[in-house]
Amino acid sequence: MKKQLVIIGITLVLLAVGFSGCTNNNTPNGTSNITGPRFAMTVDSATNRLTVVYVNSSLMYKWRDIEIRSEDLNNRHGTFQVFNANGTPIDAVNQTSGAGDTKVSIGDYILISHPTYIGNVTITLIYTPKILLLGTWIINI
């Protein structure tokens, strides 16, 4: 029960962090102009996955444009692999540059592993064309 409450709390915090770079400017006619990223992921420490739960489709993020950093508490790099919602890898382990035009979609996930470490791993996603932080998540593997 305690682990479930911690996971729920982390998910809520991470959803807030995932949306932290967002602003909505209301125009006089009541419409909105998105001026920042719209991206959110949930963390599942039981499966070592971060799953995309929201991405604004008008921004059309492509996986090849996203740098993924995976570091443990000792600044050692872990491994990751990105999969589409159907479980098909979009690129090789520790890479997104070969993902072609594959857009980030709801249900896509990042599988995290660290062969010699058990504990918290920090995952950071950066949209490289604009050097824009999409979010930072902590997963316990």
C-alpha positions in Angstrom: 0.0 0.0 0.0 2.8 2.4 0.9 4.6 1.8 -2.5 1.3 2.5 -4.3 0.8 5.8 -2.5 4.4 6.8 -3.3 3.9 5.9 -7.0 0.7 7.9 -7.1 2.4 10.9 -5.4 5.4 10.7 -7.8 3.1 10.4 -10.8 1.2 13.6 -9.7 4.5 15.5 -9.1 5.9 14.3 -12.4 2.8 15.3 -14.3 3.3 18.8 -12.9 6.9 18.7 -13.8 6.1 17.5 -17.3 3.8 20.5 -17.8 6.1 23.0 -16.0 7.4 24.5 -19.2 4.0 25.3 -20.5 2.2 28.6 -20.9 -1.1 29.4 -22.4 -1.7 32.9 -23.6 -5.3 33.8 -24.0 -6.0 36.1 -26.9 -8.8 38.7 -26.8 -11.2 36.4 -28.8 -10.9 33.6 -26.3 -8.7 31.3 -28.2 -5.3 30.0 -26.9 -1.9 30.1 -28.4 0.5 27.4 -27.1 3.8 29.0 -26.5 5.6 26.2 -24.7 5.9 22.4 -24.7 3.0 20.2 -23.9 4.4 16.9 -22.8 3.8 14.5 -19.8 4.9 11.0 -18.8 4.1 8.6 -16.0 6.6 6.5 -14.2 6.1 2.8 -13.5 9.0 1.5 -11.3 7.5 -2.0 -11.4 8.2 -2.3 -15.2 11.0 0.3 -15.4 9.0 2.4 -17.9 8.2 6.0 -18.5 5.1 6.2 -20.6 3.9 9.2 -22.6 0.4 10.1 -21.3 0.1 13.5 -23.1 1.7 15.2 -26.0 0.2 18.1 -27.9 -0.1 16.9 -31.4 0.2 20.3 -32.9 3.8 20.5 -31.7 4.8 17.2 -33.6 7.8 16.2 -31.5 9.8 13.5 -33.2 11.8 11.0 -31.2 15.0 11.7 -33.2 14.9 15.3 -31.9 14.8 14.2 -28.2 17.9 13.6 -26.2 17.4 11.1 -23.3 19.7 11.2 -20.4 19.7 8.4 -17.8 21.9 8.8 -14.7 22.0 7.1 -11.3 22.9 8.8 -8.1 26.6 8.3 -8.8 26.3 10.0 -12.2 26.7 6.7 -14.1 24.7 6.3 -17.2 22.1 3.7 -17.5 20.6 2.3 -20.7 17.3 3.1 -22.3 15.3 2.1 -25.3 12.2 3.8 -26.8 9.2 1.7 -27.9 6.0 2.7 -29.6 2.7 1.9 -27.9 2.6 -1.6 -29.6 6.0 -2.6 -28.1 8.1 -2.1 -31.3 11.5 -0.5 -30.7 11.8 2.8 -32.6 15.6 2.7 -32.5 18.6 0.9 -31.0 19.4 0.9 -27.3 20.6 4.3 -26.1 19.6 6.0 -29.3 16.8 8.1 -30.8 18.7 9.7 -33.7 17.8 6.8 -36.1 14.0 7.1 -35.3 13.4 8.8 -38.6 10.1 10.8 -38.7 8.5 8.8 -35.9 6.5 11.2 -33.8 6.1 11.0 -30.1 2.6 9.5 -29.4 0.5 8.7 -26.4 1.4 5.2 -25.2 5.0 5.3 -26.4 7.4 4.4 -23.6 11.0 4.4 -22.6 12.4 1.2 -21.0 15.1 2.0 -18.5 17.8 -0.5 -17.3 21.0 -0.3 -15.3 22.8 -3.6 -15.1 24.9 -2.9 -12.0 22.6 -0.5 -10.0 19.4 -0.8 -8.0 17.8 2.5 -6.9 16.7 5.8 -8.3 17.7 6.8 -11.8 17.0 10.3 -13.1 15.7 10.5 -16.7 15.9 13.8 -18.5 14.4 14.6 -21.9 15.6 17.5 -23.9 14.1 18.7 -27.2 17.4 19.4 -29.0 16.3 21.7 -31.9 15.5 24.4 -29.3 17.6 23.1 -26.4 14.3 22.9 -24.4 13.9 20.8 -21.3 10.8 18.6 -21.7 11.0 17.2 -18.2 12.9 15.3 -15.6 11.6 12.1 -14.0 13.0 9.8 -11.3 12.4 6.1 -11.6 13.3 3.4 -9.0 14.8 0.4 -10.8 
